Amino acid sequence: MTSQTAAAFLSDNAAPVHPRVWQALRDADDSDAPYDGDALSRRLDEAFGVLFQREVAALWVATGTAANCLALAATVPPHGGVVCHREAHIEVDEGGAPGFFLHGAKLLLAEGEGALLTPSAIAALVDPIRDDVHQVQPHAISITQASEYGRSYRPSELSELAAFARSRGLALHMDGARFANAAAFLRCSAAEAAGDIDTLAFGCIKNGAMGAEAVLFFDPCQADVARYRRKRAGHLQSKGRFMAAQLLAMLESDLWLANARAANAAAAEIASACADRLLHPVEANELFVRVGVSEREALRAQGFGFYDWGAEAARFVTAWNTREEDARALAAAIAAL
Protein backbone atom coordinates (compact mmCIF):
# COMPACT_ATOMS: atom_id res chain seq x y z
CA MET A 1 0.00 0.00 0.00
CA THR A 2 1.15 3.54 -0.70
CA SER A 3 1.04 6.30 1.89
CA GLN A 4 -1.87 7.76 -0.07
CA THR A 5 -3.81 4.52 0.43
CA ALA A 6 -2.97 4.36 4.13
CA ALA A 7 -4.58 7.75 4.78
CA ALA A 8 -7.26 7.49 2.13
CA PHE A 9 -10.15 6.56 4.41
CA LEU A 10 -9.30 8.51 7.58
CA SER A 11 -11.23 11.63 6.64
CA ASP A 12 -12.04 13.82 3.68
CA ASN A 13 -10.14 16.50 5.63
CA ALA A 14 -7.01 14.48 4.84
CA ALA A 15 -7.52 14.80 1.08
CA PRO A 16 -5.35 17.14 -0.99
CA VAL A 17 -6.44 20.45 -2.45
CA HIS A 18 -8.03 20.17 -5.87
CA PRO A 19 -5.77 21.43 -8.71
CA ARG A 20 -8.41 23.89 -9.89
CA VAL A 21 -8.49 25.43 -6.43
CA TRP A 22 -4.70 25.77 -6.46
CA GLN A 23 -4.93 27.46 -9.85
CA ALA A 24 -7.57 29.85 -8.55
CA LEU A 25 -5.29 30.76 -5.64
CA ARG A 26 -2.41 31.45 -8.03
CA ASP A 27 -4.67 33.55 -10.24
CA ALA A 28 -5.74 35.56 -7.19
CA ASP A 29 -2.16 36.39 -6.27
CA ASP A 30 -2.26 39.99 -7.45
CA SER A 31 -2.91 43.34 -5.83
CA ASP A 32 -6.50 44.11 -4.89
CA ALA A 33 -8.50 45.73 -2.12
CA PRO A 34 -7.95 44.19 1.33
CA TYR A 35 -10.36 42.24 3.55
CA ASP A 36 -13.63 41.57 1.67
CA GLY A 37 -13.44 44.57 -0.62
CA ASP A 38 -11.71 42.72 -3.47
CA ALA A 39 -13.35 41.85 -6.77
CA LEU A 40 -13.59 38.14 -6.00
CA SER A 41 -15.29 38.61 -2.63
CA ARG A 42 -17.77 41.00 -4.19
CA ARG A 43 -18.83 38.23 -6.61
CA LEU A 44 -19.85 35.76 -3.91
CA ASP A 45 -23.39 36.98 -3.24
CA GLU A 46 -24.36 36.70 -6.90
CA ALA A 47 -22.59 33.36 -7.43
CA PHE A 48 -24.30 31.70 -4.47
CA GLY A 49 -27.57 33.40 -5.35
CA VAL A 50 -27.48 31.72 -8.75
CA LEU A 51 -26.68 28.36 -7.17
CA PHE A 52 -29.52 28.51 -4.64
CA GLN A 53 -31.99 30.38 -6.86
CA ARG A 54 -32.70 32.99 -4.19
CA GLU A 55 -31.18 36.13 -2.71
CA VAL A 56 -28.24 35.36 -0.46
CA ALA A 57 -25.41 37.12 1.34
CA ALA A 58 -22.21 35.06 1.44
CA LEU A 59 -19.29 35.52 3.84
CA TRP A 60 -16.07 33.55 3.76
CA VAL A 61 -14.44 32.14 6.88
CA ALA A 62 -11.56 29.75 7.45
CA THR A 63 -13.29 26.90 9.29
CA GLY A 64 -16.57 25.04 9.47
CA THR A 65 -16.75 25.70 13.20
CA ALA A 66 -16.69 29.44 12.60
CA ALA A 67 -19.21 29.10 9.78
CA ASN A 68 -21.71 27.28 11.99
CA CYS A 69 -21.25 29.53 14.98
CA LEU A 70 -21.38 32.83 13.11
CA ALA A 71 -24.55 31.68 11.38
CA LEU A 72 -26.20 30.69 14.66
CA ALA A 73 -25.08 33.86 16.41
CA ALA A 74 -27.10 35.86 13.92
CA THR A 75 -30.37 34.34 15.15
CA VAL A 76 -29.81 33.20 18.75
CA PRO A 77 -29.33 35.57 21.72
CA PRO A 78 -27.02 34.68 24.63
CA HIS A 79 -29.98 33.68 26.79
CA GLY A 80 -31.48 31.44 24.09
CA GLY A 81 -31.12 27.87 22.93
CA VAL A 82 -30.32 25.92 19.76
CA VAL A 83 -32.06 22.60 19.16
CA CYS A 84 -29.69 20.08 17.59
CA HIS A 85 -29.18 16.33 17.50
CA ARG A 86 -27.31 14.73 20.37
CA GLU A 87 -24.62 13.67 17.86
CA ALA A 88 -24.45 17.04 16.08
CA HIS A 89 -21.00 18.35 15.28
CA ILE A 90 -21.72 21.57 17.16
CA GLU A 91 -22.34 19.48 20.29
CA VAL A 92 -19.71 16.76 19.97
CA ASP A 93 -16.80 18.14 17.95
CA GLU A 94 -16.54 21.91 18.19
CA GLY A 95 -14.89 22.26 21.57
CA GLY A 96 -17.55 24.48 23.10
CA ALA A 97 -17.29 27.01 20.26
CA PRO A 98 -21.08 27.55 20.04
CA GLY A 99 -21.13 28.68 23.67
CA PHE A 100 -18.16 30.96 22.98
CA PHE A 101 -19.50 32.55 19.79
CA LEU A 102 -23.06 32.76 21.10
CA HIS A 103 -21.93 34.14 24.48
CA GLY A 104 -23.44 31.33 26.52
CA ALA A 105 -26.46 30.21 24.50
CA LYS A 106 -27.39 26.62 25.26
CA LEU A 107 -27.54 23.60 22.97
CA LEU A 108 -30.78 21.65 23.46
CA LEU A 109 -30.20 18.02 22.51
CA ALA A 110 -32.78 15.99 20.61
CA GLU A 111 -32.85 12.36 19.49
CA GLY A 112 -33.24 10.88 16.02
CA GLU A 113 -32.21 7.79 14.09
CA GLY A 114 -29.14 8.29 11.93
CA ALA A 115 -28.50 11.68 13.57
CA LEU A 116 -31.51 13.05 11.69
CA LEU A 117 -34.08 15.30 13.37
CA THR A 118 -37.83 15.19 12.82
CA PRO A 119 -40.53 17.67 13.83
CA SER A 120 -41.91 15.16 16.35
CA ALA A 121 -38.50 14.68 17.98
CA ILE A 122 -38.01 18.43 18.24
CA ALA A 123 -41.49 18.90 19.61
CA ALA A 124 -40.85 16.27 22.28
CA LEU A 125 -37.88 18.33 23.41
CA VAL A 126 -39.25 21.86 23.25
CA ASP A 127 -42.91 21.41 24.17
CA PRO A 128 -42.20 20.78 27.87
CA ILE A 129 -40.18 24.00 28.13
CA ARG A 130 -42.18 26.56 30.06
CA ASP A 131 -42.55 29.99 28.52
CA ASP A 132 -40.98 31.88 31.40
CA VAL A 133 -37.66 33.41 32.37
CA HIS A 134 -36.60 30.41 34.43
CA GLN A 135 -36.00 28.16 31.42
CA VAL A 136 -33.90 28.55 28.29
CA GLN A 137 -36.15 29.27 25.32
CA PRO A 138 -35.36 27.76 21.89
CA HIS A 139 -34.57 30.25 19.16
CA ALA A 140 -33.19 28.05 16.37
CA ILE A 141 -32.93 24.52 15.04
CA SER A 142 -29.64 23.25 13.62
CA ILE A 143 -29.61 20.26 11.27
CA THR A 144 -26.72 18.65 9.42
CA GLN A 145 -26.78 17.78 5.71
CA ALA A 146 -25.48 15.09 5.35
CA SER A 147 -25.83 14.03 8.99
CA GLU A 148 -23.05 12.94 11.31
CA TYR A 149 -23.86 9.35 10.32
CA GLY A 150 -23.83 10.08 6.61
CA ARG A 151 -27.61 10.25 6.20
CA SER A 152 -29.26 12.74 3.85
CA TYR A 153 -32.45 14.68 4.50
CA ARG A 154 -34.89 14.34 1.61
CA PRO A 155 -36.49 17.55 0.28
CA SER A 156 -39.85 16.48 1.72
CA GLU A 157 -38.29 16.07 5.16
CA LEU A 158 -36.69 19.49 4.88
CA SER A 159 -40.06 20.99 3.98
CA GLU A 160 -41.60 19.46 7.10
CA LEU A 161 -38.79 20.78 9.28
CA ALA A 162 -39.04 24.25 7.77
CA ALA A 163 -42.80 24.33 8.29
CA PHE A 164 -42.36 23.24 11.90
CA ALA A 165 -39.68 25.87 12.50
CA ARG A 166 -41.88 28.61 11.04
CA SER A 167 -44.85 27.48 13.14
CA ARG A 168 -42.76 27.82 16.30
CA GLY A 169 -40.96 31.03 15.32
CA LEU A 170 -37.58 29.26 15.19
CA ALA A 171 -34.75 29.97 12.77
CA LEU A 172 -33.49 26.97 10.77
CA HIS A 173 -29.75 26.53 10.33
CA MET A 174 -27.96 23.86 8.31
CA ASP A 175 -24.46 22.57 8.96
CA GLY A 176 -23.43 21.71 5.41
CA ALA A 177 -19.92 20.39 5.95
CA ARG A 178 -20.86 17.57 3.54
CA PHE A 179 -23.73 19.38 1.85
CA ALA A 180 -22.29 18.58 -1.58
CA ASN A 181 -22.29 14.86 -0.84
CA ALA A 182 -25.93 14.99 0.20
CA ALA A 183 -26.94 16.91 -2.94
CA ALA A 184 -25.03 14.42 -5.09
CA PHE A 185 -26.72 11.47 -3.41
CA LEU A 186 -30.18 13.03 -3.68
CA ARG A 187 -29.59 14.02 -7.32
CA CYS A 188 -31.31 17.30 -6.73
CA SER A 189 -30.44 20.97 -6.96
CA ALA A 190 -28.64 22.85 -4.24
CA ALA A 191 -31.88 24.68 -3.46
CA GLU A 192 -33.75 21.39 -3.00
CA ALA A 193 -30.98 19.90 -0.85
CA ALA A 194 -31.11 22.95 1.42
CA GLY A 195 -34.83 23.60 1.61
CA ASP A 196 -36.28 26.71 3.21
CA ILE A 197 -33.46 27.36 5.66
CA ASP A 198 -32.29 30.66 7.09
CA THR A 199 -28.55 30.04 7.26
CA LEU A 200 -26.13 27.51 5.79
CA ALA A 201 -22.52 26.65 6.46
CA PHE A 202 -21.59 25.61 2.91
CA GLY A 203 -18.69 23.20 3.27
CA CYS A 204 -15.78 23.26 0.85
CA ILE A 205 -12.71 22.14 2.81
CA LYS A 206 -13.79 18.48 2.95
CA ASN A 207 -14.60 18.68 -0.74
CA GLY A 208 -11.34 19.95 -2.29
CA ALA A 209 -10.76 23.46 -0.95
CA MET A 210 -7.67 24.41 1.04
CA GLY A 211 -9.11 26.54 3.85
CA ALA A 212 -12.33 28.36 3.07
CA GLU A 213 -15.98 27.83 3.94
CA ALA A 214 -19.00 29.97 3.09
CA VAL A 215 -21.55 31.28 5.58
CA LEU A 216 -24.77 31.90 3.67
CA PHE A 217 -27.57 34.15 4.94
CA PHE A 218 -30.82 33.81 3.03
CA ASP A 219 -31.99 36.96 4.79
CA PRO A 220 -29.14 39.23 3.67
CA CYS A 221 -29.86 41.69 6.48
CA GLN A 222 -28.56 39.12 8.96
CA ALA A 223 -25.16 39.29 7.29
CA ASP A 224 -24.70 42.91 8.37
CA VAL A 225 -24.14 42.08 12.05
CA ALA A 226 -22.35 38.85 11.10
CA ARG A 227 -19.64 40.88 9.42
CA TYR A 228 -18.88 42.62 12.71
CA ARG A 229 -18.93 39.29 14.53
CA ARG A 230 -16.57 37.79 11.96
CA LYS A 231 -14.06 40.58 12.57
CA ARG A 232 -14.40 40.28 16.34
CA ALA A 233 -13.84 36.51 16.12
CA GLY A 234 -10.59 36.96 14.19
CA HIS A 235 -11.89 35.60 10.89
CA LEU A 236 -11.68 38.73 8.73
CA GLN A 237 -8.55 37.89 6.79
CA SER A 238 -6.69 40.80 5.27
CA LYS A 239 -6.18 39.04 1.93
CA GLY A 240 -9.73 37.82 1.59
CA ARG A 241 -9.40 37.39 -2.16
CA PHE A 242 -7.68 34.04 -1.48
CA MET A 243 -10.70 32.87 0.48
CA ALA A 244 -13.16 34.00 -2.16
CA ALA A 245 -11.03 32.45 -4.91
CA GLN A 246 -11.42 29.00 -3.39
CA LEU A 247 -15.18 29.30 -3.07
CA LEU A 248 -15.63 30.57 -6.61
CA ALA A 249 -13.42 27.79 -7.95
CA MET A 250 -15.64 25.23 -6.22
CA LEU A 251 -18.76 26.75 -7.79
CA GLU A 252 -17.30 27.13 -11.27
CA SER A 253 -18.57 24.39 -13.59
CA ASP A 254 -20.11 22.70 -10.52
CA LEU A 255 -16.78 21.42 -9.23
CA TRP A 256 -18.37 21.15 -5.77
CA LEU A 257 -20.85 18.62 -7.16
CA ALA A 258 -18.40 16.69 -9.33
CA ASN A 259 -16.04 16.21 -6.38
CA ALA A 260 -18.89 14.98 -4.20
CA ARG A 261 -20.07 12.54 -6.83
CA ALA A 262 -16.60 11.05 -7.03
CA ALA A 263 -16.41 10.63 -3.26
CA ASN A 264 -19.90 9.13 -3.10
CA ALA A 265 -19.11 6.66 -5.88
CA ALA A 266 -16.09 5.40 -3.96
CA ALA A 267 -18.20 5.03 -0.82
CA ALA A 268 -20.85 3.10 -2.73
CA GLU A 269 -18.17 0.74 -4.07
CA ILE A 270 -17.03 -0.07 -0.54
CA ALA A 271 -20.60 -0.31 0.75
CA SER A 272 -21.37 -3.00 -1.82
CA ALA A 273 -19.03 -5.35 0.06
CA CYS A 274 -20.21 -4.57 3.59
CA ALA A 275 -23.63 -6.27 3.56
CA ASP A 276 -25.08 -6.44 7.08
CA ARG A 277 -21.94 -4.92 8.58
CA LEU A 278 -23.25 -1.44 7.78
CA LEU A 279 -24.61 0.39 10.82
CA HIS A 280 -26.29 3.06 8.68
CA PRO A 281 -27.33 3.34 5.04
CA VAL A 282 -24.62 5.00 2.95
CA GLU A 283 -26.14 8.23 1.65
CA ALA A 284 -23.01 10.35 1.26
CA ASN A 285 -19.29 9.56 1.61
CA GLU A 286 -19.13 8.07 5.13
CA LEU A 287 -19.40 4.39 6.05
CA PHE A 288 -19.92 3.09 9.58
CA VAL A 289 -18.96 -0.56 9.51
CA ARG A 290 -19.27 -3.22 12.20
CA VAL A 291 -15.78 -4.72 12.60
CA GLY A 292 -14.27 -6.26 15.69
CA VAL A 293 -10.89 -5.48 17.21
CA SER A 294 -9.03 -8.27 15.43
CA GLU A 295 -10.70 -7.39 12.14
CA ARG A 296 -9.63 -3.78 12.47
CA GLU A 297 -6.10 -4.92 13.18
CA ALA A 298 -6.20 -7.06 10.05
CA LEU A 299 -7.36 -4.11 7.92
CA ARG A 300 -4.68 -1.82 9.33
CA ALA A 301 -2.06 -4.50 8.73
CA GLN A 302 -3.02 -4.29 5.06
CA GLY A 303 -2.35 -0.55 5.12
CA PHE A 304 -5.86 0.86 5.40
CA GLY A 305 -6.31 3.96 7.54
CA PHE A 306 -9.58 4.71 9.34
CA TYR A 307 -10.93 5.76 12.72
CA ASP A 308 -12.40 3.44 15.33
CA TRP A 309 -16.06 4.12 16.07
CA GLY A 310 -16.72 2.73 19.49
CA ALA A 311 -15.64 -0.73 20.53
CA GLU A 312 -17.03 -2.70 17.61
CA ALA A 313 -17.10 -0.43 14.57
CA ALA A 314 -15.01 1.73 12.29
CA ARG A 315 -15.66 4.83 10.21
CA PHE A 316 -14.38 5.01 6.65
CA VAL A 317 -14.57 8.29 4.72
CA THR A 318 -13.95 8.69 1.01
CA ALA A 319 -12.95 11.92 -0.73
CA TRP A 320 -12.91 13.58 -4.12
CA ASN A 321 -9.54 11.99 -4.90
CA THR A 322 -10.21 8.45 -3.63
CA ARG A 323 -8.85 6.15 -6.31
CA GLU A 324 -11.09 3.45 -7.72
CA GLU A 325 -8.46 0.81 -7.10
CA ASP A 326 -8.17 1.81 -3.45
CA ALA A 327 -11.94 1.64 -2.94
CA ARG A 328 -12.02 -1.78 -4.57
CA ALA A 329 -9.11 -2.97 -2.45
CA LEU A 330 -10.85 -1.93 0.75
CA ALA A 331 -14.10 -3.50 -0.41
CA ALA A 332 -12.30 -6.77 -1.11
CA ALA A 333 -10.53 -6.67 2.25
CA ILE A 334 -13.81 -6.15 4.14
CA ALA A 335 -15.52 -8.89 2.15
CA ALA A 336 -12.69 -11.28 3.02
CA LEU A 337 -12.90 -10.72 6.79
C-alpha positions as CSV (number, residue, x, y, z in Angstrom):
1,M,0.0,0.0,0.0
2,T,1.1,3.5,-0.7
3,S,1.0,6.3,1.9
4,Q,-1.9,7.8,-0.1
5,T,-3.8,4.5,0.4
6,A,-3.0,4.4,4.1
7,A,-4.6,7.7,4.8
8,A,-7.3,7.5,2.1
9,F,-10.1,6.6,4.4
10,L,-9.3,8.5,7.6
11,S,-11.2,11.6,6.6
12,D,-12.0,13.8,3.7
13,N,-10.1,16.5,5.6
14,A,-7.0,14.5,4.8
15,A,-7.5,14.8,1.1
16,P,-5.3,17.1,-1.0
17,V,-6.4,20.5,-2.4
18,H,-8.0,20.2,-5.9
19,P,-5.8,21.4,-8.7
20,R,-8.4,23.9,-9.9
21,V,-8.5,25.4,-6.4
22,W,-4.7,25.8,-6.5
23,Q,-4.9,27.5,-9.8
24,A,-7.6,29.9,-8.5
25,L,-5.3,30.8,-5.6
26,R,-2.4,31.4,-8.0
27,D,-4.7,33.6,-10.2
28,A,-5.7,35.6,-7.2
29,D,-2.2,36.4,-6.3
30,D,-2.3,40.0,-7.4
31,S,-2.9,43.3,-5.8
32,D,-6.5,44.1,-4.9
33,A,-8.5,45.7,-2.1
34,P,-7.9,44.2,1.3
35,Y,-10.4,42.2,3.5
36,D,-13.6,41.6,1.7
37,G,-13.4,44.6,-0.6
38,D,-11.7,42.7,-3.5
39,A,-13.3,41.8,-6.8
40,L,-13.6,38.1,-6.0
41,S,-15.3,38.6,-2.6
42,R,-17.8,41.0,-4.2
43,R,-18.8,38.2,-6.6
44,L,-19.8,35.8,-3.9
45,D,-23.4,37.0,-3.2
46,E,-24.4,36.7,-6.9
47,A,-22.6,33.4,-7.4
48,F,-24.3,31.7,-4.5
49,G,-27.6,33.4,-5.3
50,V,-27.5,31.7,-8.8
51,L,-26.7,28.4,-7.2
52,F,-29.5,28.5,-4.6
53,Q,-32.0,30.4,-6.9
54,R,-32.7,33.0,-4.2
55,E,-31.2,36.1,-2.7
56,V,-28.2,35.4,-0.5
57,A,-25.4,37.1,1.3
58,A,-22.2,35.1,1.4
59,L,-19.3,35.5,3.8
60,W,-16.1,33.6,3.8
61,V,-14.4,32.1,6.9
62,A,-11.6,29.8,7.4
63,T,-13.3,26.9,9.3
64,G,-16.6,25.0,9.5
65,T,-16.8,25.7,13.2
66,A,-16.7,29.4,12.6
67,A,-19.2,29.1,9.8
68,N,-21.7,27.3,12.0
69,C,-21.3,29.5,15.0
70,L,-21.4,32.8,13.1
71,A,-24.6,31.7,11.4
72,L,-26.2,30.7,14.7
73,A,-25.1,33.9,16.4
74,A,-27.1,35.9,13.9
75,T,-30.4,34.3,15.2
76,V,-29.8,33.2,18.8
77,P,-29.3,35.6,21.7
78,P,-27.0,34.7,24.6
79,H,-30.0,33.7,26.8
80,G,-31.5,31.4,24.1
81,G,-31.1,27.9,22.9
82,V,-30.3,25.9,19.8
83,V,-32.1,22.6,19.2
84,C,-29.7,20.1,17.6
85,H,-29.2,16.3,17.5
86,R,-27.3,14.7,20.4
87,E,-24.6,13.7,17.9
88,A,-24.4,17.0,16.1
89,H,-21.0,18.3,15.3
90,I,-21.7,21.6,17.2
91,E,-22.3,19.5,20.3
92,V,-19.7,16.8,20.0
93,D,-16.8,18.1,17.9
94,E,-16.5,21.9,18.2
95,G,-14.9,22.3,21.6
96,G,-17.5,24.5,23.1
97,A,-17.3,27.0,20.3
98,P,-21.1,27.5,20.0
99,G,-21.1,28.7,23.7
100,F,-18.2,31.0,23.0
101,F,-19.5,32.6,19.8
102,L,-23.1,32.8,21.1
103,H,-21.9,34.1,24.5
104,G,-23.4,31.3,26.5
105,A,-26.5,30.2,24.5
106,K,-27.4,26.6,25.3
107,L,-27.5,23.6,23.0
108,L,-30.8,21.6,23.5
109,L,-30.2,18.0,22.5
110,A,-32.8,16.0,20.6
111,E,-32.8,12.4,19.5
112,G,-33.2,10.9,16.0
113,E,-32.2,7.8,14.1
114,G,-29.1,8.3,11.9
115,A,-28.5,11.7,13.6
116,L,-31.5,13.1,11.7
117,L,-34.1,15.3,13.4
118,T,-37.8,15.2,12.8
119,P,-40.5,17.7,13.8
120,S,-41.9,15.2,16.3
121,A,-38.5,14.7,18.0
122,I,-38.0,18.4,18.2
123,A,-41.5,18.9,19.6
124,A,-40.9,16.3,22.3
125,L,-37.9,18.3,23.4
126,V,-39.3,21.9,23.2
127,D,-42.9,21.4,24.2
128,P,-42.2,20.8,27.9
129,I,-40.2,24.0,28.1
130,R,-42.2,26.6,30.1
131,D,-42.5,30.0,28.5
132,D,-41.0,31.9,31.4
133,V,-37.7,33.4,32.4
134,H,-36.6,30.4,34.4
135,Q,-36.0,28.2,31.4
136,V,-33.9,28.5,28.3
137,Q,-36.1,29.3,25.3
138,P,-35.4,27.8,21.9
139,H,-34.6,30.3,19.2
140,A,-33.2,28.1,16.4
141,I,-32.9,24.5,15.0
142,S,-29.6,23.3,13.6
143,I,-29.6,20.3,11.3
144,T,-26.7,18.6,9.4
145,Q,-26.8,17.8,5.7
146,A,-25.5,15.1,5.4
147,S,-25.8,14.0,9.0
148,E,-23.0,12.9,11.3
149,Y,-23.9,9.3,10.3
150,G,-23.8,10.1,6.6
151,R,-27.6,10.3,6.2
152,S,-29.3,12.7,3.9
153,Y,-32.4,14.7,4.5
154,R,-34.9,14.3,1.6
155,P,-36.5,17.5,0.3
156,S,-39.9,16.5,1.7
157,E,-38.3,16.1,5.2
158,L,-36.7,19.5,4.9
159,S,-40.1,21.0,4.0
160,E,-41.6,19.5,7.1
161,L,-38.8,20.8,9.3
162,A,-39.0,24.2,7.8
163,A,-42.8,24.3,8.3
164,F,-42.4,23.2,11.9
165,A,-39.7,25.9,12.5
166,R,-41.9,28.6,11.0
167,S,-44.8,27.5,13.1
168,R,-42.8,27.8,16.3
169,G,-41.0,31.0,15.3
170,L,-37.6,29.3,15.2
171,A,-34.8,30.0,12.8
172,L,-33.5,27.0,10.8
173,H,-29.8,26.5,10.3
174,M,-28.0,23.9,8.3
175,D,-24.5,22.6,9.0
176,G,-23.4,21.7,5.4
177,A,-19.9,20.4,5.9
178,R,-20.9,17.6,3.5
179,F,-23.7,19.4,1.9
180,A,-22.3,18.6,-1.6
181,N,-22.3,14.9,-0.8
182,A,-25.9,15.0,0.2
183,A,-26.9,16.9,-2.9
184,A,-25.0,14.4,-5.1
185,F,-26.7,11.5,-3.4
186,L,-30.2,13.0,-3.7
187,R,-29.6,14.0,-7.3
188,C,-31.3,17.3,-6.7
189,S,-30.4,21.0,-7.0
190,A,-28.6,22.9,-4.2
191,A,-31.9,24.7,-3.5
192,E,-33.8,21.4,-3.0
193,A,-31.0,19.9,-0.8
194,A,-31.1,22.9,1.4
195,G,-34.8,23.6,1.6
196,D,-36.3,26.7,3.2
197,I,-33.5,27.4,5.7
198,D,-32.3,30.7,7.1
199,T,-28.5,30.0,7.3
200,L,-26.1,27.5,5.8
201,A,-22.5,26.6,6.5
202,F,-21.6,25.6,2.9
203,G,-18.7,23.2,3.3
204,C,-15.8,23.3,0.8
205,I,-12.7,22.1,2.8
206,K,-13.8,18.5,3.0
207,N,-14.6,18.7,-0.7
208,G,-11.3,19.9,-2.3
209,A,-10.8,23.5,-0.9
210,M,-7.7,24.4,1.0
211,G,-9.1,26.5,3.8
212,A,-12.3,28.4,3.1
213,E,-16.0,27.8,3.9
214,A,-19.0,30.0,3.1
215,V,-21.6,31.3,5.6
216,L,-24.8,31.9,3.7
217,F,-27.6,34.1,4.9
218,F,-30.8,33.8,3.0
219,D,-32.0,37.0,4.8
220,P,-29.1,39.2,3.7
221,C,-29.9,41.7,6.5
222,Q,-28.6,39.1,9.0
223,A,-25.2,39.3,7.3
224,D,-24.7,42.9,8.4
225,V,-24.1,42.1,12.0
226,A,-22.3,38.9,11.1
227,R,-19.6,40.9,9.4
228,Y,-18.9,42.6,12.7
229,R,-18.9,39.3,14.5
230,R,-16.6,37.8,12.0
231,K,-14.1,40.6,12.6
232,R,-14.4,40.3,16.3
233,A,-13.8,36.5,16.1
234,G,-10.6,37.0,14.2
235,H,-11.9,35.6,10.9
236,L,-11.7,38.7,8.7
237,Q,-8.6,37.9,6.8
238,S,-6.7,40.8,5.3
239,K,-6.2,39.0,1.9
240,G,-9.7,37.8,1.6
241,R,-9.4,37.4,-2.2
242,F,-7.7,34.0,-1.5
243,M,-10.7,32.9,0.5
244,A,-13.2,34.0,-2.2
245,A,-11.0,32.5,-4.9
246,Q,-11.4,29.0,-3.4
247,L,-15.2,29.3,-3.1
248,L,-15.6,30.6,-6.6
249,A,-13.4,27.8,-7.9
250,M,-15.6,25.2,-6.2
251,L,-18.8,26.8,-7.8
252,E,-17.3,27.1,-11.3
253,S,-18.6,24.4,-13.6
254,D,-20.1,22.7,-10.5
255,L,-16.8,21.4,-9.2
256,W,-18.4,21.1,-5.8
257,L,-20.9,18.6,-7.2
258,A,-18.4,16.7,-9.3
259,N,-16.0,16.2,-6.4
260,A,-18.9,15.0,-4.2
261,R,-20.1,12.5,-6.8
262,A,-16.6,11.1,-7.0
263,A,-16.4,10.6,-3.3
264,N,-19.9,9.1,-3.1
265,A,-19.1,6.7,-5.9
266,A,-16.1,5.4,-4.0
267,A,-18.2,5.0,-0.8
268,A,-20.9,3.1,-2.7
269,E,-18.2,0.7,-4.1
270,I,-17.0,-0.1,-0.5
271,A,-20.6,-0.3,0.8
272,S,-21.4,-3.0,-1.8
273,A,-19.0,-5.4,0.1
274,C,-20.2,-4.6,3.6
275,A,-23.6,-6.3,3.6
276,D,-25.1,-6.4,7.1
277,R,-21.9,-4.9,8.6
278,L,-23.3,-1.4,7.8
279,L,-24.6,0.4,10.8
280,H,-26.3,3.1,8.7
281,P,-27.3,3.3,5.0
282,V,-24.6,5.0,2.9
283,E,-26.1,8.2,1.6
284,A,-23.0,10.4,1.3
285,N,-19.3,9.6,1.6
286,E,-19.1,8.1,5.1
287,L,-19.4,4.4,6.1
288,F,-19.9,3.1,9.6
289,V,-19.0,-0.6,9.5
290,R,-19.3,-3.2,12.2
291,V,-15.8,-4.7,12.6
292,G,-14.3,-6.3,15.7
293,V,-10.9,-5.5,17.2
294,S,-9.0,-8.3,15.4
295,E,-10.7,-7.4,12.1
296,R,-9.6,-3.8,12.5
297,E,-6.1,-4.9,13.2
298,A,-6.2,-7.1,10.1
299,L,-7.4,-4.1,7.9
300,R,-4.7,-1.8,9.3
301,A,-2.1,-4.5,8.7
302,Q,-3.0,-4.3,5.1
303,G,-2.4,-0.5,5.1
304,F,-5.9,0.9,5.4
305,G,-6.3,4.0,7.5
306,F,-9.6,4.7,9.3
307,Y,-10.9,5.8,12.7
308,D,-12.4,3.4,15.3
309,W,-16.1,4.1,16.1
310,G,-16.7,2.7,19.5
311,A,-15.6,-0.7,20.5
312,E,-17.0,-2.7,17.6
313,A,-17.1,-0.4,14.6
314,A,-15.0,1.7,12.3
315,R,-15.7,4.8,10.2
316,F,-14.4,5.0,6.7
317,V,-14.6,8.3,4.7
318,T,-14.0,8.7,1.0
319,A,-12.9,11.9,-0.7
320,W,-12.9,13.6,-4.1
321,N,-9.5,12.0,-4.9
322,T,-10.2,8.4,-3.6
323,R,-8.8,6.1,-6.3
324,E,-11.1,3.5,-7.7
325,E,-8.5,0.8,-7.1
326,D,-8.2,1.8,-3.4
327,A,-11.9,1.6,-2.9
328,R,-12.0,-1.8,-4.6
329,A,-9.1,-3.0,-2.4
330,L,-10.9,-1.9,0.7
331,A,-14.1,-3.5,-0.4
332,A,-12.3,-6.8,-1.1
333,A,-10.5,-6.7,2.3
334,I,-13.8,-6.2,4.1
335,A,-15.5,-8.9,2.1
336,A,-12.7,-11.3,3.0
337,L,-12.9,-10.7,6.8
